[in-house]
């Protein structure tokens, strides 16, 4: 079956701009999580969505937002980009984030560079 | 085999040897602990997990040990192969939190 698809793979943006990243989970998976990966901070949780509802949000400023659509696809948006937002943004999908489903399937990520 | 008592950011292993990667976790209320492998240019890939009420679990060539007394998790890889070269992360998960909390990764390099 197809894996988690993230688009685009690479992005270069200028400070102050905004960006939208997309994630298509594995078919049948209803939970989507987003993580930011940087060399200095490692993997940091951004948010998790299930059936279009955000169930948890990480400690990131309000410039970071996300949403999930009825087909479980998810987008995240970063407004007023800063240099420090340069990172690999990873999306993970689960069938459902519960006791019986511990395996997260990650996409290859979107590499965002802010200049 | 190669072993590390404390978490170190890098580990160099001779091909064919066993390797041990360590991780300290912080939340004693975590329900699950998971190991991920991340190869260059790819997202993390699930290796194995262990429930908090277990102390050992084995998979194919891998064993995870959990010591809740000292909040320590380890991943043992038997007969390390070149394809095992990657960054390894431990993660913890609590029910109702809907998130994974990742530890600092360990870069494993397999020497031929």
Interface residues (C-beta under 8 A of the other chain):
Chain A: X4 X31 X33 X35 X42 X43 X44 X45 X48 X50 X55 X56 X58 X90 X92 X97 X98 X99 X102 X103 X104 X105 X106 X107 X108 X109
Chain B: X31 X32 X34 X36 X41 X42 X43 X44 X45 X46 X49 X89 X91 X93 X95 X97 X98 X99 X100 X101 X102 X103 X104 X105
